[in-house]
Amino acid sequence: MCLSIPSKVVKIDKEKATAVVDTMGVQREVGIDFIENEVKIGDYVLIHIGFAMNIISEEEALASIETYKEILALMDKEERQKAILEGDRCDGGGSA
């Protein structure tokens, strides 16, 4: 199953075209090559297979994060981290 949890940009490396994003407390590096507009620290992005694909509004991001928090509250710690880290890999080829 593919999840695209909104992630907040906390650091940008323009030379490598990457950003460090925070996805509900888990930080990771993602590519930002595919975003048409300039990515800024504090933006919320949606990630697919390790690349930020688009910027979404803070209002939309926070509403989505609240929904994910409700789902994650029903999981234990290991299941939560696995869902966040593996959720955007789309091992099934992008089909849900």
Buried (B, 14 or more C-beta within 10 A) or exposed (E): EBBBBBBBBEEBEEEEBBBBBBBBEEEBEBBBEEBEEEBEEEBBBBBBEEBBBBBBEEEEBEEBBEEBEEEBEEEEEEEBBEBBEEBBEBEEEEEE
